[in-house]
Structures are given as structure tokens and as C-alpha cells.
Amino acid sequence: MRRIALAVAASAAMLAGAGCSALGHAAFQNPIVHLRDVRIRGLGLTGGSLDVLLSVYNPNHYRLDATRLTYRVNLAGDSVMVANGSMDSRFTVQDNDSSVVTIPVSFTYAGIGAAGRSLLNQGAVDYHVLGDVTVGSPVGNFTVPYSSTGRFTTTGIGR
């Protein structure tokens, strides 16, 4: 009889845990990531370096602690990959707030040829930033994808 009672209690605990997990996932809203700015840090004879600034917005009513962010930055309709990689630097996004994450990027002129020509000739080039962000929250850990497109102009980011 005691074994049956323990088995029933264990089953009830597992069901309650599964229910809380499902409720946690239902209550979680994905963070929203978009390109905020691109800043040139330096230019040389063969290339340069820039900072890609991503804005990470937390629509939840609790803090998110990001542990990892992967990224890929493409230009000219995804035909030119400028950068890809990951950041394992932790950052926090407060509830209903945004944080800016800076990604340092090095490039060569040869690598961005078509996009560079478009920027020089037309004053603008299309971009696509995508990847995923891993966050911890009171309701569990989540890895969620993000994707943002737009137009970068010589005067800044155009939407």
C-alpha cells in the first residue's frame, strides 16, 4: 500500500512539473532582435572594421539573462555574407525593455565587392541579420531564432 501511495505521489509531482513547464512555455514571449546601427570603426587599404549594433527587446514581464547569441550578417539580398559567429558574453534585458549588443566585425573590400559598389553607387544596400539567442528566465531556458531585414544607407539604417 505504501508503494502505491509513493507511486501516485511521484506521478502527481511529474504531472504538476510538466504542467508548470507547459504553462511556462506558453507564458514566454520570444525576444525581438533587430539591427539598430552599423558604425565604421576603421578603414584600411584592404578592408576595415565596424560595429554591428543589435537591439534585443524583451516583451516579457520578467528579466531575461542571455547566455549566447549567434549571428550572420548578409548584404545585397543575402548574396554577400559580411560576418557570422557567436557571442558567449552574458547580457541582461530587463522586462519590457531593450538592450543593445555590439558585434565587432572585420571585413575585406574584396569580400563585400557587390554590396560595396551598391553602397557607393546608390547610397544604400539591403541587409539581413539573423541567428538565435539563448536566454534564461524564471520559466526555463529558451533558444529562439531572430531575423531582421532592412536597408543600410550612407546616412544610417533605413526601414
Secondary structure, 3 states (H helix, E strand, C coil): CHHHHHHHHHHHHHHHHHHHHHHHHHHCCCCEEEEEEEEEEEECCCEEEEEEEEEEEECCCCCEEEEEEEEEEEECCCCEEEEEEEECCCEEECCCEEEEEEEEEEEECCCCHHHHHHHHHHCEEEEEEEEEEEEEECCEEEEEEEEEEEEEECCEEEC
